[in-house]
Amino acid sequence: MAVDRRLLEILCCPVSKVPVVPLARNRLAELNRRIEAGAVQTVRGVAVTTPLAEGLITTDGKVIYRIDDGIPVMLPDEAIGTTQLHDFPG
């Protein structure tokens, strides 16, 4: 289920205030591959064990937020920092 366009227009990272956009399919697939390999943690340092069906990424490419059942989970502690994802596709 896609996030409503009007909601996307107002959403931003709650910490940096950088806008977010949907995570592209190739990036989502790569992120999920790394999650399945046990190589991804949240900002809080908790291992991410469930692949994402959808995600949002800040326009600067630094933070990923998951989307659960069409609802963006914009909790800073549950975000995924991309600095841990070396060579993450741009």
N, C-alpha and C positions, 0 to 999 in steps of 0.2 A: 504494500500500500504506500503510495507516494505521499510526501508531505505537501500540504496545500501551498500553492505558490504565494499566496498573501502572507502566510506564516513565514515562509522562507525569506520574504522581503524584510521582515523585521527581526529575524533571529540573528544573534551574534554570540560570540564566545562570552560567557559571563565574566571571565577574568580580564581578557585583553580588549574586549569590545570589537574585535575583528569580525566582520560578517562571515557567514558560513554558506557553503554551496553543497549540493549533493556530491557524494563521493563517486567518482567515475567507476564504471564496471571493472576496468582493468586494475585500478587501484584497490577496489573492494576484493577482487579475486586474489590479489597479491597479499593483502592484509589477512584474509582468511587462510591462505596457505601458511603464513607465518604463525597465525593463531594455532592452527592444527599442529604445527611443529613445536609449540610451547615457547615461542620466542617473543611474545607480546605481553606487556604489563600495562595496567592503568597508571595514571599519574600518581596514584596512591601507592603503587608498587605491588598490586594484586595481579596475579596471572589472569589473563583473559583466556577462558577455556571454551567459550561458545562463539562460533563464527557469527559475523554480522550479516543480517539479511539486507540491511541498508545502513548508510552512514552519511554524516555531514562532515565536511572538513573546512577549516578556516581558510579564507582566501589567501593567507600567507603560507598555507600548507603545513602549519606546525601542530595542529590539534585535530583529532578526529573524535566525533561524538556518535554513538550508536543511535539507531532509530528502532524502537520496539513497537510493532503493530501500528506503524504510522505516526508514532509519537516520539519526537526528538527527546533524548535523555541528555539534557544540558547540565549535568552535574559535574563540576570541575574535578572531583576526586575519581570519577568514573571515566573521564576522558582518556584518550590514548595519545600520548605525545609521539610525534613522528621522528624525533631525534634518535629514538631507539631502533628505528627501521632503516638501517643503512641501505643505500641505493634504492629507496622507495621510489616507484615510478612517478614522474612528474606530470 
